[in-house]
């Protein structure tokens, strides 16, 4: 039985337990999406989860955005999920030079001061330079555009995490 079939048949509590970390520290997304079961594909599951996210209140969306860790922060921090730790390590952020780490921290500070939440990008397939190349121009966005971009990036991250379920 495929992972998707197992999820479709699972009691809601198990469904939420297995998918609760797909959206950073926000099991409510999986809980709300579970009502749309059964899912014919990972695309359908992801679509239902994104729909739950986009239908959420602005406060819930902002809480989810703020639940994301800063990139190249403390990869050993207790609040960092295994997903985030693995994704950042896959992008080489655990191997930054001191100068790279300093630049990332400088941009993280500027971004948080500008928007009030951490910079979010799906790091799969990116390295330090690719992340910086996305971060610098986003500092010029207005807050509303950056919230929309953050939610879109959260959707990309969730899609990658769902694909990894098998």
Secondary structure, 3 states (H helix, E strand, C coil): CCHHHHHHHCCHHHHHHHHCCCCCCCCHHHHHHHHHCCCCCHHHHHHHHHHHHHHCCHHHHHHHHHCCCCCCCCCCCCCCCHHHHHHHHHCCHHHCCHHHHHHHHHHHHHHHHHHCCCCCCCCCCCCHHHHHHHHHHHCCCCHHHHHHHHHHHHHHHHHHHHHCCC
